[in-house]
Amino acid sequence: MQADKDLVGVGFAAFMSTMAAGRFVADWFADRFGRRRTLVLSGLLEATGLLIAVAFPGVIPATLGFMLVGLGVSSVVPLVYGAAGRSTTMSPGVALAAVSTVGFAGFLLGPPVIGLVAGVTDLRVSFALIALMGVAVAALARRSAVD
C-alpha cells in the first residue's frame, strides 16, 4: 500500500516529534525506573513500532508505529554515552571513543545495508530486520551492568 504523496513525510515527522519529546522525559524516566529498564523498554518500543509499521502499512498505523520508534530510540544514545562515561572496566575516554566508533560505523553502514536489503527484498523486510535490532538492544540491556 502506498501513501498519498502529500502524506509521505508524516511518518518521519511523527518519528522526529516523539524522539524529541522522549529526550525531554528520558532522564526523568531513567532516574525513576533505572537505566537498564529504560534501555529494555526503548528496544521493545522501537521493535514494536517497526513491526506495527510492517504489519499494518496504512498511513495511520504506520504513523503510530513510527511514533513508538521515535520514543524508543530517544533515550538510547544518551544512556549509552552516559554508561560509557561511567565505565570502570576501561577509562571513560576510551569507552566514549569505542561507543562513538560503533555509533559512527552504524551511521555510515546502516543506510546502505537497509537499502541493499530493501532492494533485494522490500522495505518492509528491512524494517523487520531493524526491529530485530531493537529486540537485541532490549536483550543486551537486560544483561548489562548499566544501572
DSSP file with accessible surface (Angstrom, degrees, kcal/mol):
  #  RESIDUE AA STRUCTURE BP1 BP2  ACC     N-H-->O    O-->H-N    N-H-->O    O-->H-N    TCO  KAPPA ALPHA  PHI   PSI    X-CA   Y-CA   Z-CA
    1    1 A M              0   0  173      0, 0.0     2,-0.4     0, 0.0     0, 0.0   0.000 360.0 360.0 360.0 132.1    0.0    0.0    0.0
    2    2 A Q        -     0   0  189     56,-0.0     2,-0.1     1,-0.0    57,-0.1  -0.868 360.0-127.3-108.6 140.2    1.4    3.4   -0.9
    3    3 A A        -     0   0   45     -2,-0.4     5,-0.1     1,-0.1    55,-0.0  -0.460  38.0 -91.4 -77.6 153.3    0.6    6.6    0.9
    4    4 A D    >   -     0   0   93     -2,-0.1     3,-2.5     1,-0.1     4,-0.4  -0.359  39.9-115.1 -58.6 143.1   -0.6    9.6   -1.0
    5    5 A K  G >  S+     0   0  171      1,-0.3     3,-0.7     2,-0.2     4,-0.2   0.779 115.3  61.6 -60.8 -22.8    2.4   11.7   -2.0
    6    6 A D  G 3  S+     0   0  130      1,-0.2    -1,-0.3     2,-0.1     3,-0.2   0.652 107.0  46.0 -74.2 -13.2    1.1   14.5    0.3
    7    7 A L  G X> S+     0   0   71     -3,-2.5     3,-1.6     1,-0.1     4,-0.5   0.377  77.0 102.5-110.3   3.9    1.5   12.2    3.3
    8    8 A V  T <4 S+     0   0  106     -3,-0.7     4,-0.4    -4,-0.4     3,-0.3   0.785  83.0  50.7 -64.8 -24.6    4.9   10.7    2.7
    9    9 A G  T 3> S+     0   0   44     -4,-0.2     4,-2.6     1,-0.2    -1,-0.3   0.542  86.2  87.6 -87.7  -4.3    6.6   12.9    5.3
   10   10 A V  H <> S+     0   0   54     -3,-1.6     4,-2.7     1,-0.2     5,-0.2   0.916  87.1  49.6 -64.2 -43.3    4.1   12.2    8.1
   11   11 A G  H  X S+     0   0   14     -4,-0.5     4,-2.6    -3,-0.3    -1,-0.2   0.922 112.8  47.1 -62.2 -42.3    5.9    9.1    9.4
   12   12 A F  H  > S+     0   0  138     -4,-0.4     4,-2.8     2,-0.2     5,-0.2   0.926 112.7  49.0 -65.4 -42.8    9.2   10.9    9.6
   13   13 A A  H  X S+     0   0   50     -4,-2.6     4,-2.4     2,-0.2    -2,-0.2   0.902 111.8  49.4 -63.7 -39.7    7.6   13.9   11.3
   14   14 A A  H  X S+     0   0   13     -4,-2.7     4,-2.3    -5,-0.2     5,-0.3   0.930 112.0  48.6 -63.7 -44.9    5.9   11.6   13.8
   15   15 A F  H  X S+     0   0   44     -4,-2.6     4,-2.2    -5,-0.2    -2,-0.2   0.947 114.0  45.2 -58.4 -51.9    9.2    9.8   14.5
   16   16 A M  H  X S+     0   0   75     -4,-2.8     4,-2.4     1,-0.2    -1,-0.2   0.883 111.8  52.9 -63.9 -38.0   11.1   13.1   14.9
   17   17 A S  H  X S+     0   0   78     -4,-2.4     4,-2.5    -5,-0.2    -1,-0.2   0.935 113.2  41.2 -64.8 -47.3    8.5   14.6   17.2
   18   18 A T  H  X S+     0   0   23     -4,-2.3     4,-2.6     2,-0.2    -1,-0.2   0.832 112.6  55.6 -73.9 -27.0    8.3   11.7   19.6
   19   19 A M  H  X S+     0   0   37     -4,-2.2     4,-1.7    -5,-0.3    -2,-0.2   0.943 111.1  44.6 -66.6 -43.8   12.1   11.3   19.6
   20   20 A A  H  X S+     0   0   51     -4,-2.4     4,-1.0     1,-0.2    -2,-0.2   0.939 115.4  47.2 -64.3 -44.7   12.4   15.0   20.6
   21   21 A A  H >X S+     0   0   55     -4,-2.5     4,-1.0     1,-0.2     3,-0.6   0.905 109.1  55.3 -63.4 -39.9    9.7   14.7   23.2
   22   22 A G  H 3X S+     0   0    1     -4,-2.6     4,-1.9     1,-0.2     3,-0.4   0.850 100.2  59.5 -62.4 -34.2   11.3   11.4   24.5
   23   23 A R  H 3X S+     0   0  113     -4,-1.7     4,-0.5     1,-0.2    -1,-0.2   0.842 102.0  54.8 -63.4 -31.2   14.6   13.2   25.0
   24   24 A F  H << S+     0   0  178     -4,-1.0     4,-0.3    -3,-0.6    -1,-0.2   0.805 119.7  30.1 -73.0 -28.0   12.9   15.6   27.4
   25   25 A V  H  X S+     0   0   79     -4,-1.0     4,-2.7    -3,-0.4     5,-0.2   0.536  96.0  88.7-107.5  -7.6   11.5   12.8   29.6
   26   26 A A  H  X S+     0   0    9     -4,-1.9     4,-2.9     1,-0.2     5,-0.2   0.894  88.8  48.5 -62.2 -43.5   14.2   10.1   29.2
   27   27 A D  H  X S+     0   0  102     -4,-0.5     4,-2.6     2,-0.2    -1,-0.2   0.926 113.0  48.1 -63.8 -43.3   16.4   11.3   32.1
   28   28 A W  H  > S+     0   0  149     -4,-0.3     4,-2.3     2,-0.2    -2,-0.2   0.941 113.9  47.2 -60.3 -46.3   13.4   11.5   34.4
   29   29 A F  H  X S+     0   0   58     -4,-2.7     4,-3.1     1,-0.2     5,-0.4   0.922 112.7  48.7 -62.3 -44.1   12.2    8.0   33.4
   30   30 A A  H  X S+     0   0    5     -4,-2.9     4,-1.9     1,-0.2    -1,-0.2   0.888 112.2  48.9 -65.4 -39.0   15.7    6.6   33.8
   31   31 A D  H  < S+     0   0  121     -4,-2.6    -1,-0.2    -5,-0.2    -2,-0.2   0.889 117.9  41.0 -66.6 -37.1   16.2    8.1   37.2
   32   32 A R  H  < S+     0   0  165     -4,-2.3    -2,-0.2    -5,-0.2    -1,-0.2   0.898 132.1  20.0 -78.2 -42.5   12.8    6.8   38.3
   33   33 A F  H  < S-     0   0   76     -4,-3.1     4,-0.3    -5,-0.2    -3,-0.2   0.491 113.7 -99.0-110.7  -6.5   12.8    3.3   36.8
   34   34 A G     X  -     0   0   17     -4,-1.9     4,-1.9    -5,-0.4    -1,-0.2   0.111  24.3 -98.1 100.1 147.6   16.5    2.7   36.2
   35   35 A R  H  > S+     0   0   72      2,-0.2     4,-2.5     1,-0.2     5,-0.2   0.886 120.0  53.2 -67.2 -40.8   18.7    2.9   33.2
   36   36 A R  H  > S+     0   0   85      1,-0.2     4,-2.6     2,-0.2     5,-0.2   0.950 110.4  46.1 -61.7 -49.0   18.5   -0.8   32.4
   37   37 A R  H  > S+     0   0  173     -4,-0.3     4,-2.8     1,-0.2    -1,-0.2   0.879 111.5  53.6 -61.3 -36.9   14.7   -0.8   32.4
   38   38 A T  H  X S+     0   0    4     -4,-1.9     4,-2.6     2,-0.2    -1,-0.2   0.923 110.2  46.2 -64.5 -43.0   14.7    2.3   30.3
   39   39 A L  H  X S+     0   0   10     -4,-2.5     4,-2.4     2,-0.2    -2,-0.2   0.902 112.8  50.1 -66.7 -40.0   17.0    0.7   27.7
   40   40 A V  H  X S+     0   0   28     -4,-2.6     4,-2.3     2,-0.2    -2,-0.2   0.956 113.5  45.4 -61.4 -49.2   15.0   -2.5   27.7
   41   41 A L  H  X S+     0   0   72     -4,-2.8     4,-2.9     1,-0.2     5,-0.2   0.903 110.6  55.0 -61.2 -39.6   11.8   -0.5   27.2
   42   42 A S  H  X S+     0   0    6     -4,-2.6     4,-2.4     1,-0.2    -1,-0.2   0.934 109.2  46.2 -60.4 -47.2   13.4    1.6   24.5
   43   43 A G  H  X S+     0   0    2     -4,-2.4     4,-2.5     1,-0.2    -1,-0.2   0.910 114.0  48.4 -62.3 -41.0   14.4   -1.5   22.5
   44   44 A L  H  X S+     0   0   79     -4,-2.3     4,-2.8     2,-0.2     5,-0.2   0.885 111.0  50.2 -69.1 -38.5   11.0   -3.0   22.8
   45   45 A L  H  X S+     0   0   38     -4,-2.9     4,-2.8     2,-0.2     5,-0.2   0.922 111.9  48.5 -63.0 -43.8    9.2    0.2   21.8
   46   46 A E  H  X S+     0   0   17     -4,-2.4     4,-2.3    -5,-0.2     5,-0.2   0.945 114.9  44.5 -62.0 -47.2   11.5    0.5   18.7
   47   47 A A  H  X S+     0   0    4     -4,-2.5     4,-2.5     1,-0.2    -2,-0.2   0.936 114.7  48.4 -64.2 -45.3   10.8   -3.1   17.7
   48   48 A T  H  X S+     0   0   68     -4,-2.8     4,-2.4     1,-0.2    -1,-0.2   0.922 111.1  50.8 -61.8 -45.0    7.1   -2.9   18.4
   49   49 A G  H  X S+     0   0    0     -4,-2.8     4,-2.2    -5,-0.2    -1,-0.2   0.923 112.6  45.3 -61.0 -44.7    6.8    0.4   16.4
   50   50 A L  H  X S+     0   0    7     -4,-2.3     4,-2.3    -5,-0.2    -1,-0.2   0.902 112.0  51.7 -67.7 -38.9    8.6   -1.0   13.4
   51   51 A L  H  X S+     0   0   87     -4,-2.5     4,-3.0    -5,-0.2     5,-0.2   0.881 108.9  51.2 -66.0 -35.1    6.6   -4.3   13.5
   52   52 A I  H  X S+     0   0   49     -4,-2.4     4,-2.7     2,-0.2    -2,-0.2   0.937 110.9  48.4 -63.4 -45.1    3.4   -2.3   13.6
   53   53 A A  H  < S+     0   0    8     -4,-2.2    -2,-0.2     1,-0.2    -1,-0.2   0.863 116.0  44.4 -63.8 -34.5    4.5   -0.3   10.6
   54   54 A V  H  < S+     0   0   23     -4,-2.3    -2,-0.2    -5,-0.1    -1,-0.2   0.919 118.4  41.4 -74.4 -45.1    5.5   -3.5    8.8
   55   55 A A  H  < S+     0   0   57     -4,-3.0    -2,-0.2     1,-0.3    -3,-0.2   0.828 126.9  31.3 -74.7 -32.6    2.3   -5.5    9.7
   56   56 A F     <  +     0   0  123     -4,-2.7    -1,-0.3    -5,-0.2     6,-0.2  -0.729  69.1 177.9-127.2  80.0   -0.1   -2.6    9.1
   57   57 A P        +     0   0   47      0, 0.0    -4,-0.1     0, 0.0    -1,-0.1   0.359  39.0 120.3 -75.4  10.8    1.3   -0.4    6.3
   58   58 A G  S  > S-     0   0   16      1,-0.1     4,-2.4     4,-0.0     5,-0.3  -0.259  78.0-106.4 -67.3 163.1   -1.6    2.1    6.3
   59   59 A V  H  > S+     0   0   47      1,-0.2     4,-2.3     2,-0.2     5,-0.2   0.928 114.2  44.8 -60.4 -47.7   -0.9    5.7    7.0
   60   60 A I  H  > S+     0   0  127      2,-0.2     4,-2.5     1,-0.2     5,-0.2   0.967 117.7  40.3 -69.1 -52.4   -2.4    5.8   10.5
   61   61 A P  H  > S+     0   0   43      0, 0.0     4,-2.6     0, 0.0    -1,-0.2   0.915 116.9  50.3 -64.8 -37.2   -1.0    2.6   11.9
   62   62 A A  H  X S+     0   0   15     -4,-2.4     4,-2.7     2,-0.2    -2,-0.2   0.915 110.4  50.5 -64.7 -39.6    2.4    3.2   10.3
   63   63 A T  H  X S+     0   0   24     -4,-2.3     4,-1.9    -5,-0.3    -1,-0.2   0.930 111.1  48.1 -63.3 -43.9    2.5    6.7   11.7
   64   64 A L  H  X S+     0   0   96     -4,-2.5     4,-1.9     1,-0.2    -1,-0.2   0.902 111.0  52.5 -62.3 -39.1    1.6    5.4   15.2
   65   65 A G  H  X S+     0   0    0     -4,-2.6     4,-2.1     1,-0.2    -2,-0.2   0.930 108.6  48.7 -61.6 -45.3    4.4    2.8   14.7
   66   66 A F  H  X S+     0   0   44     -4,-2.7     4,-2.4     1,-0.2    -1,-0.2   0.815 106.3  58.0 -68.6 -26.6    6.9    5.4   13.8
   67   67 A M  H  X S+     0   0   74     -4,-1.9     4,-2.3     2,-0.2    -1,-0.2   0.924 107.4  47.5 -64.4 -42.7    5.9    7.4   16.9
   68   68 A L  H  X S+     0   0   49     -4,-1.9     4,-2.7     2,-0.2    -2,-0.2   0.893 109.6  53.4 -64.2 -39.0    6.7    4.4   19.0
   69   69 A V  H  X S+     0   0   11     -4,-2.1     4,-2.7     2,-0.2     5,-0.2   0.942 109.2  49.0 -60.8 -46.1   10.1    4.1   17.2
   70   70 A G  H  X S+     0   0    0     -4,-2.4     4,-1.3     1,-0.2    -2,-0.2   0.924 112.5  47.2 -59.8 -44.4   10.9    7.7   17.9
   71   71 A L  H  < S+     0   0   71     -4,-2.3     4,-0.5     1,-0.2    -1,-0.2   0.912 113.0  51.0 -64.1 -38.5   10.0    7.3   21.6
   72   72 A G  H >< S+     0   0    0     -4,-2.7     3,-0.6     1,-0.2     4,-0.4   0.920 113.8  40.7 -66.6 -44.9   12.1    4.1   21.7
   73   73 A V  H >X S+     0   0   43     -4,-2.7     4,-0.7     1,-0.2     3,-0.6   0.664  93.6  86.8 -80.7 -11.8   15.2    5.5   20.2
   74   74 A S  T 3< S+     0   0    4     -4,-1.3    -1,-0.2    -5,-0.2    -2,-0.1   0.812  97.1  33.6 -60.8 -31.8   15.1    8.8   22.1
   75   75 A S  T <> S+     0   0    4     -3,-0.6     4,-2.1    -4,-0.5    -1,-0.2   0.609  97.3  83.0-101.0 -11.0   16.9    7.6   25.2
   76   76 A V  H <> S+     0   0   35     -3,-0.6     4,-2.7    -4,-0.4     5,-0.3   0.953  91.6  44.7 -64.3 -53.1   19.3    5.0   23.8
   77   77 A V  H  X S+     0   0   74     -4,-0.7     4,-2.6     1,-0.2     5,-0.3   0.949 115.3  46.3 -61.6 -49.5   22.2    7.3   22.7
   78   78 A P  H  > S+     0   0   51      0, 0.0     4,-2.2     0, 0.0    -1,-0.2   0.917 115.4  47.2 -60.2 -39.0   22.2    9.5   25.9
   79   79 A L  H  X S+     0   0    9     -4,-2.1     4,-2.4     2,-0.2    -2,-0.2   0.898 112.8  48.0 -69.7 -38.4   22.1    6.5   28.1
   80   80 A V  H  X S+     0   0   53     -4,-2.7     4,-2.4    -5,-0.2    -1,-0.2   0.925 113.4  47.1 -69.2 -42.3   24.8    4.6   26.3
   81   81 A Y  H  X S+     0   0   83     -4,-2.6     4,-2.2    -5,-0.3    -2,-0.2   0.910 112.4  51.1 -64.3 -39.3   27.1    7.6   26.3
   82   82 A G  H  X S+     0   0   25     -4,-2.2     4,-1.1    -5,-0.3    -2,-0.2   0.918 109.9  49.1 -62.6 -41.8   26.4    8.1   29.9
   83   83 A A  H  < S+     0   0   30     -4,-2.4     3,-0.4     1,-0.2    -2,-0.2   0.902 110.0  51.7 -64.8 -39.0   27.2    4.5   30.7
   84   84 A A  H >< S+     0   0    9     -4,-2.4     3,-1.4     1,-0.2    12,-0.3   0.907 106.9  53.5 -63.7 -39.3   30.5    4.8   28.7
   85   85 A G  H 3< S+     0   0   32     -4,-2.2    -1,-0.2     1,-0.3    -2,-0.2   0.752 111.3  46.2 -67.5 -22.4   31.4    7.9   30.7
   86   86 A R  T 3< S+     0   0  115     -4,-1.1    -1,-0.3    -3,-0.4    -2,-0.2   0.268  83.9 141.7-100.2  10.3   30.9    5.9   34.0
   87   87 A S    <   -     0   0   27     -3,-1.4     8,-0.1     1,-0.1    -3,-0.1  -0.222  28.8-179.6 -58.3 138.4   32.9    2.9   32.8
   88   88 A T  S    S+     0   0  139      3,-0.1    -1,-0.1     4,-0.1     3,-0.1   0.472  76.9  64.7-112.4  -9.2   35.0    1.2   35.4
   89   89 A T  S    S+     0   0  127      1,-0.2     2,-0.3     2,-0.1    -2,-0.1   0.693 118.1   9.0 -87.9 -21.1   36.4   -1.6   33.1
   90   90 A M  S    S-     0   0   88     -6,-0.1    -1,-0.2     0, 0.0     5,-0.0  -0.946 100.7 -74.3-147.2 165.7   38.2    0.9   30.8
   91   91 A S     >  -     0   0   63     -2,-0.3     4,-2.7     1,-0.1     3,-0.3  -0.337  43.4-120.5 -62.9 144.6   39.0    4.6   31.0
   92   92 A P  H  > S+     0   0   59      0, 0.0     4,-2.9     0, 0.0     5,-0.2   0.872 112.7  55.7 -55.8 -34.9   35.9    6.7   30.3
   93   93 A G  H  > S+     0   0   51      2,-0.2     4,-2.2     1,-0.2     5,-0.1   0.922 110.1  43.8 -64.0 -43.6   37.8    8.4   27.4
   94   94 A V  H  > S+     0   0   83     -3,-0.3     4,-2.5     2,-0.2    -1,-0.2   0.911 114.0  51.2 -67.2 -41.2   38.5    5.0   25.7
   95   95 A A  H  X S+     0   0    7     -4,-2.7     4,-2.5   -11,-0.2    -2,-0.2   0.928 110.9  47.9 -62.7 -43.3   34.9    3.8   26.4
   96   96 A L  H  X S+     0   0   63     -4,-2.9     4,-2.6   -12,-0.3    -1,-0.2   0.902 111.5  50.8 -64.4 -39.0   33.4    7.0   24.9
   97   97 A A  H  X S+     0   0   53     -4,-2.2     4,-2.5    -5,-0.2    -2,-0.2   0.908 110.4  49.7 -64.8 -39.3   35.7    6.6   21.9
   98   98 A A  H  X S+     0   0   46     -4,-2.5     4,-2.5     2,-0.2     5,-0.2   0.935 112.3  46.7 -65.1 -44.8   34.6    3.0   21.4
   99   99 A V  H  X S+     0   0   37     -4,-2.5     4,-2.7     1,-0.2     5,-0.2   0.925 113.1  49.7 -63.3 -42.9   30.9    3.9   21.7
  100  100 A S  H  X S+     0   0   47     -4,-2.6     4,-2.8     2,-0.2     5,-0.2   0.903 110.3  50.7 -62.8 -39.9   31.4    6.8   19.2
  101  101 A T  H  X S+     0   0   94     -4,-2.5     4,-2.5     2,-0.2    -2,-0.2   0.936 112.7  44.9 -64.0 -47.1   33.2    4.5   16.8
  102  102 A V  H  X S+     0   0  109     -4,-2.5     4,-2.4     2,-0.2    -2,-0.2   0.926 115.0  48.9 -63.6 -43.5   30.5    1.9   16.9
  103  103 A G  H  X S+     0   0   41     -4,-2.7     4,-2.3    -5,-0.2    -2,-0.2   0.918 112.4  47.4 -62.1 -42.9   27.8    4.6   16.5
  104  104 A F  H  X S+     0   0  125     -4,-2.8     4,-2.3     2,-0.2     5,-0.2   0.907 110.4  52.4 -67.2 -39.5   29.6    6.2   13.6
  105  105 A A  H  X S+     0   0   40     -4,-2.5     4,-3.1    -5,-0.2     5,-0.3   0.927 111.0  47.6 -61.8 -42.1   30.0    2.9   11.9
  106  106 A G  H  X S+     0   0   44     -4,-2.4     4,-2.6     1,-0.2    -2,-0.2   0.892 109.9  53.0 -64.2 -38.4   26.3    2.2   12.3
  107  107 A F  H  < S+     0   0  151     -4,-2.3    -1,-0.2     1,-0.2    -2,-0.2   0.885 116.8  38.6 -64.0 -38.5   25.5    5.7   10.9
  108  108 A L  H  < S+     0   0   94     -4,-2.3    -2,-0.2    -5,-0.1    -1,-0.2   0.876 126.0  34.1 -79.4 -41.0   27.7    5.0    7.9
  109  109 A L  H  X S+     0   0  112     -4,-3.1     4,-2.2    -5,-0.2     5,-0.2   0.771 102.8  73.3 -88.9 -26.9   26.8    1.4    7.2
  110  110 A G  H  X S+     0   0   24     -4,-2.6     4,-3.1    -5,-0.3     5,-0.3   0.946  95.9  46.0 -57.2 -56.7   23.2    1.3    8.3
  111  111 A P  H  > S+     0   0   83      0, 0.0     4,-2.8     0, 0.0     5,-0.2   0.921 114.3  46.8 -59.2 -44.1   21.5    3.2    5.4
  112  112 A P  H  > S+     0   0   82      0, 0.0     4,-2.6     0, 0.0    -2,-0.2   0.914 114.7  47.5 -64.3 -37.1   23.3    1.3    2.6
  113  113 A V  H  X S+     0   0   79     -4,-2.2     4,-2.9     2,-0.2     5,-0.2   0.931 112.8  48.4 -67.7 -43.2   22.6   -2.1    4.3
  114  114 A I  H  X S+     0   0   54     -4,-3.1     4,-2.8    -5,-0.2    -1,-0.2   0.932 113.8  47.8 -59.9 -44.4   19.0   -1.2    4.8
  115  115 A G  H  X S+     0   0   42     -4,-2.8     4,-2.5    -5,-0.3    -2,-0.2   0.896 111.1  50.6 -64.1 -39.7   18.8    0.0    1.1
  116  116 A L  H  X S+     0   0  120     -4,-2.6     4,-2.3     2,-0.2     5,-0.2   0.945 112.8  45.3 -63.5 -47.4   20.5   -3.2   -0.1
  117  117 A V  H  X S+     0   0   35     -4,-2.9     4,-2.8     1,-0.2     5,-0.2   0.928 114.6  49.0 -62.2 -43.2   18.1   -5.4    1.9
  118  118 A A  H  < S+     0   0   22     -4,-2.8    -1,-0.2    -5,-0.2    -2,-0.2   0.873 111.1  50.5 -64.6 -36.2   15.2   -3.4    0.7
  119  119 A G  H  < S+     0   0   67     -4,-2.5    -1,-0.2    -5,-0.2    -2,-0.2   0.875 115.0  42.0 -68.7 -37.2   16.4   -3.6   -2.9
  120  120 A V  H  < S-     0   0  114     -4,-2.3    -2,-0.2    -5,-0.2    -1,-0.2   0.862 141.9  -1.2 -77.1 -37.3   16.8   -7.3   -2.8
  121  121 A T  S  < S-     0   0   74     -4,-2.8     2,-0.3    -5,-0.2    -3,-0.2   0.479 107.7 -76.5-114.2-101.5   13.5   -7.9   -0.9
  122  122 A D    >>  -     0   0   73     -5,-0.2     4,-1.6     1,-0.0     3,-0.6  -0.959  38.0 -93.8-159.5 172.5   11.4   -4.8    0.0
  123  123 A L  H 3> S+     0   0   92     -2,-0.3     4,-2.5     1,-0.2     5,-0.2   0.837 118.9  60.9 -62.8 -32.1   11.4   -2.0    2.6
  124  124 A R  H 3> S+     0   0  107      1,-0.2     4,-2.1     2,-0.2    -1,-0.2   0.896 103.6  50.1 -64.0 -37.4    9.1   -3.9    4.9
  125  125 A V  H <> S+     0   0   60     -3,-0.6     4,-2.1     2,-0.2    -1,-0.2   0.924 110.2  49.9 -66.1 -42.2   11.7   -6.7    5.3
  126  126 A S  H  X S+     0   0    2     -4,-1.6     4,-1.9     1,-0.2    -2,-0.2   0.899 110.4  50.4 -65.8 -36.3   14.5   -4.2    6.0
  127  127 A F  H  X S+     0   0   46     -4,-2.5     4,-2.2     2,-0.2    -1,-0.2   0.885 107.8  53.5 -66.1 -37.3   12.3   -2.6    8.7
  128  128 A A  H  X S+     0   0   31     -4,-2.1     4,-1.7     2,-0.2    -2,-0.2   0.902 107.6  51.1 -64.3 -37.6   11.6   -6.1   10.2
  129  129 A L  H  X S+     0   0   75     -4,-2.1     4,-1.3     1,-0.2    -1,-0.2   0.892 108.8  50.6 -66.3 -37.5   15.4   -6.6   10.4
  130  130 A I  H  X S+     0   0   35     -4,-1.9     4,-1.6     1,-0.2    -1,-0.2   0.883 105.5  57.1 -66.2 -36.2   15.8   -3.3   12.2
  131  131 A A  H  X S+     0   0    2     -4,-2.2     4,-1.9     1,-0.2    -1,-0.2   0.902 101.9  55.6 -60.4 -38.1   13.0   -4.4   14.6
  132  132 A L  H  X S+     0   0  112     -4,-1.7     4,-2.2     1,-0.2    -1,-0.2   0.860 103.0  55.6 -62.4 -33.1   15.1   -7.4   15.4
  133  133 A M  H  X S+     0   0  118     -4,-1.3     4,-2.2     2,-0.2    -1,-0.2   0.864 103.7  54.2 -67.1 -34.1   17.9   -5.0   16.3
  134  134 A G  H  X S+     0   0    0     -4,-1.6     4,-2.2     2,-0.2    -2,-0.2   0.913 107.6  49.7 -63.5 -40.0   15.6   -3.3   18.8
  135  135 A V  H  X S+     0   0   70     -4,-1.9     4,-2.7     1,-0.2    -2,-0.2   0.907 108.8  53.4 -63.7 -38.0   14.9   -6.7   20.4
  136  136 A A  H  X S+     0   0   46     -4,-2.2     4,-3.0     2,-0.2     5,-0.3   0.898 106.1  52.6 -64.4 -39.2   18.7   -7.1   20.5
  137  137 A V  H  X S+     0   0   50     -4,-2.2     4,-2.6     2,-0.2    -1,-0.2   0.942 111.2  47.1 -59.4 -46.4   19.0   -3.8   22.4
  138  138 A A  H  X S+     0   0    6     -4,-2.2     4,-2.0     2,-0.2    -2,-0.2   0.926 113.8  47.3 -62.6 -43.3   16.5   -4.9   24.9
  139  139 A A  H  X S+     0   0   52     -4,-2.7     4,-1.1     1,-0.2    -2,-0.2   0.922 114.2  46.3 -66.3 -43.4   18.2   -8.3   25.3
  140  140 A L  H  X S+     0   0  123     -4,-3.0     4,-0.6     1,-0.2     3,-0.2   0.887 110.4  54.0 -66.4 -37.1   21.7   -6.8   25.7
  141  141 A A  H >< S+     0   0    6     -4,-2.6     3,-0.9    -5,-0.3     5,-0.3   0.892 103.9  55.7 -65.1 -36.9   20.3   -4.2   28.1
  142  142 A R  H 3< S+     0   0  182     -4,-2.0    -1,-0.2     1,-0.3    -2,-0.2   0.835 113.2  41.7 -62.8 -31.7   18.8   -6.9   30.3
  143  143 A R  H 3< S+     0   0  222     -4,-1.1    -1,-0.3    -3,-0.2    -2,-0.2   0.480  99.6  97.8 -93.5  -4.2   22.3   -8.5   30.6
  144  144 A S  S << S-     0   0   36     -3,-0.9     3,-0.2    -4,-0.6    -3,-0.0  -0.309  73.4-130.7 -84.6 170.3   24.2   -5.3   31.0
  145  145 A A        +     0   0   93      1,-0.2    -1,-0.1    -2,-0.1    -3,-0.1  -0.276  61.6 131.9-107.9  42.7   25.5   -3.6   34.1
  146  146 A V              0   0   23     -5,-0.3    -1,-0.2  -111,-0.0  -111,-0.1   0.898 360.0 360.0 -67.2 -42.4   24.1   -0.2   33.1
  147  147 A D              0   0   98     -3,-0.2  -113,-0.0  -113,-0.1     0, 0.0  -0.100 360.0 360.0 -67.9 360.0   22.4    0.7   36.4
